[in-house]
Amino acid sequence: MEPDVSTTALARIDALHRGLTRVVLDGGGLDAVAGEVARVLDVGVLVTSTDGRERAAALPGELRDRLAALDLVTSGGRVRVERMEGRGAPVGDGEARGVGVGTGEHELARLVAVRADGPIGVEEVALLERAADLTALLVTRQDAVAEVEHKYAGDFLRDVFLGRAGDDVFVSEHAASLGWRLEGPTVVLVAEIDPAPEAGVADRVQWRRWQERFAAAWRQVLRGLDASVPVVDLSHEVVVLVPLDEQATGTEPLPGEDVVRRVVAAVAGDKGGGRRPFSVGVSRPAPGLGDLPAAYAQARRAVDVGRRVRGGGSTTFFDQLGLHRLIAMVPDVAELRAFADDVLGPLAADTTEAVDLRETLQVLLDTNFNVAEAARTQFFHYNTMRYRVSKLERLLGPLSSDPHLRLDVAVALRVLDVAG
């Protein structure tokens, strides 16, 4: 006689509950949770971040290959959890189904079940949701411990940047106790989430969640590159110390720019799963510990100037800032602004007419005051451009004949890029 369906369901619920409770009480991690869910439900299991970065798994290689072949896992390793919500995503004769871990308002992770030889039924979805509740306890515990560790590490690195962490020997030894390697040539990378352009800018709580997810993405990517790379969340920015030797790449030394761009591309991924756009600033190489404070300042200036000049989503290297690099090193922003006001006069204003004339002025400078070429570039009639040149010279002086004045004006325009 076939057992009653409800009896079977209750038995599976009991088995799952006892198994997961044992894992949590024994101090097991997310891999143990994934393994227990996989055993009881007879499925492959993934535990991911809310945006699909894998945190743990009990997934046979064949199922993993199938997900990749169906574009449910990106080339960068992100699980497309957004496709597995609701009715799930087809996988051969089966499916991949994901549920949230945590409350509806504050989701902590995603729990994904994968089966290739049949659907995941309603009963199994209910079991998955029950498993998600217990998983939330474990994730909360792990995240709480990690938050304390990350704060301690962040405070130490902040002291290094401020020059108050101690001598080089102490800093190296303390860094080693954190699992970090600070010796050798390094570039400091500062990454910041770009301001949200949408209406109703996120409140502080939501922004903090974005920042935590952002920092976790950097840690996961760098862990795969080199587990000894320091990655810290300094409240509004993520700071990474990227080594430039062979240990950082596992093969041959790469130029710093190649290493950085590879890491940035991995963190950015395919912009799926609710990721936020971000900007990055990169210092020049710091040969030793004593050079880290200056390198950190360079990286911060690079991300700030890069976002002003190039817009959000940019990666800016301090050594490639050109004239902006010199301007960025002037500490007195008010003096910079005063210089721009003195040179540009009414053109320094934030009005539509001033912005329009500054654009024409920049085109003229770029074309060495070739009026015909500048007119073609801006799609103006030649006489219209001649009129604009006359107006600019009435406001600023003999631009077309005075190279020193043109230099001052060109620098003042760059100052506005940096100082606003």
Buried (B, 14 or more C-beta within 10 A) or exposed (E): EEEEEEEEBEEBBEBBBEBBEEBBEEEBEBBBBBBBBBBBBEBBBBBBBBBBBBBBBBBEEEBBEBBEEBEBBBEBBBBBBBBBEEEBBBBEEBBBBBBBBBEEEEBBBBBBBBBBEEBBEEBBBBBBEBBBBBBBBBBBEBBEEEEEEBEEBBEBBBBBBEEEBBEEEEBBEBBEEBEBBBBBBBBBBBBBBBEBEEEEEBEEEEBEBBBBBBBBBBBBBBEEBBEBBBBBBBEEBBBBBBBBBEBBBEEEBBEBBEBBBEBBEBBBBEEBBEBBBBBBBBBBBBEEBEBBBBBBBBBBBBBBBBBBBEEBBBBBBBBBBEBBBEBBEEEEEEEBBBBBBEBBBEBBBEEEEBEEBBEBBBBBBEBEBBBEBBBBBBEBEEEEBBEBBEEBBEBBBEBBEBEEBBEBBBBBBBBBBBBE
